[in-house]
Amino acid sequence: MTVTKSTVLSNIYKEIYDLVVAISGFSTIVYPTFSHNVKDSSADYPQVVINSPDISWDTFTFGKNMLTGTIDIEVYTTTAKDTDVKASKVNDKIELSKTTLATAGLQKVTLESTSSDMAPHGKIKVFQKILTFAYTFTSAKTRSF
Amino acid sequence: MVVVMRIGPGMKKVQRMLSKLPDSIKKEVGDKGTTEIVKRLQTMMKLRAPRGTGWLRRSIMIEKSKKTKSVVVNAFYGMAVEEGRNRMFVIPLAYFEQHQRMPDAPGQPFKPVKRWVTLTGRAQPFVAPSLIKIKQEIPKILERAVTRAIAGASK
C-alpha cells in the first residue's frame, strides 16, 4: 500500500499496523486505543496500542513539501521483562521493514524515543512502554496560483 | 592596534542558521514540545485512573487555547477520586445526569454498575503521581525538541 498525499494519515497508520500485526503472537493483541473498561486480570494482557500519527508539513524544495511526523506504539503487559521483550520485537520489525516502508513512501523511519511507566490495576501491576517512531514523507506542492 | 576580522564562508552559514533559529525553536519547542508533554501527561493519567465504567478515564482530555495547553479531568467526581470522599462530600445530582448523557449510551436510564470508583471513600490519586512522573520526563522531551530545532535551523 503506497502512502500518497491524499491518504497520508490513514495509510501511514495502516502501514505500521500491518507490520505490527504480522509479528508472531501479535495478531490478536493490537488495538487502536487502550480499553476504558475494567482490565484488572492478567488474562487481559498483553495489549499493543497503535495511536494515530501526528504530522506537520514543511517546505522541502520549491516544488515539494516534506511531511515530518511521529507515531506512538504503546505496549502493556503485566511484567517489566515481558514489556521490554514485546517492545523489542516491535522495534526490530519496523527496523527490518525500513525498505518496505520506503517503498510505500515513508522515509527515515527511526525510533525517536522510548518511555516507561507502571500503575497498579486492582491486584495486578500494568507495565507500559511507549515507542515513538519518527518518519518523513515528501510530496509535490499543491499550486494555488 | 588594528584588529581585522574577516567573515569566511562558514560564518554566513552560521548567520543563516541563527536567523532561522527563533522560528525553529518556536515551532519545535513551543508547539511540538509542549504538545508532546501534555500528551504524555494525559497518557500517564489515563493509565493510573481507576476504572469502573471508564468514564473518568474518557473524561481526561487535552484543551488548547492560544497560549496554554492543559490536561483537564472533566468528570464531575474527579477530585473525589483523587483526594478521597469524606463524610461531608455529597455526590451531586449532576453526576448521575452526566452518566445518563454519555454519548455511547444515549437515553439509557441509570443502571447499577459493578464497580464505582467513589464508593470506597478512600483516595485513589492518579493526578499527583502522574505529575511527579512527568517532571522527570520534561527535560528529556525538551532536549529532543531543542535538538530538532537546531537541526531544522541548520538546513
Interface residues (C-beta under 8 A of the other chain):
Chain A: F34 S35 H36 N37 V38 K39 D40 D54 S56 D58 E74 E112 S113 S115 D117 A119 H121 V126 Q128 I130
Chain B: K32 T35 R40 T43 M44 K46 L47 R48 R51 G52 T53 G54 W55 R57 R58 K114 R115 P129 K133 E137 K140 I141 R144 G152
